[in-house]
């Protein structure tokens, strides 16, 4: 998921060139923030699904 988000944000080439260790805190934090938002949306969606019995 981390790489998917990085690609969506246009940072994947930078990561490939510089590596994760040389990314700025802001860049890595942006990726992490988008990952958290995505996970929250997924969890909210799952909580709205009806519970199946059996």
N, C-alpha and C positions, 0 to 999 in steps of 0.2 A: 504494500500500500504506500509505503514511503516513496518509492520510486515513481509510482503512478501520480502521486500528488506533485512531486518535484517536476515531472514532465508537464503536467497541467499548468504549473506556474512558470514554465519556461526555464527551469533551473537545472534540468538534467544534464545539459552540455557543460555547464559550469562545474557540476559535481564530477563529471567525467574528467575534466581538465585539471581541476584543483584538488579533488578528493574531499570527502566529508570533513576531515580534520582542518581544512583550510577555508571552509565556508564561514561566513560571518554568523554571529549569534542571531541576528535579525533574519537572515535567510533560513537558517535551520528552525528557528522559532516559527516562522511563517509556515513552513512545511508541517511542523508539529501541530500548529493551531488548526490547519485545514484537516489534518488527520483526525483530530479530536472532534471537530464539527461533523465530519463524515460518520464517525462512530456513534455520536449522539443521535444523528438522524436515523441511523440504522436501528439503534436500540429503541428509539421512540416508535419506529415503524413496527418493530417486533412486538412491542408491548400492546399495540393496538390490534394485533391479530387475535382472532378468537382462539380459545384454548380447545384443543382437540382431546376428546376423551377416548380411552380405549387403547 
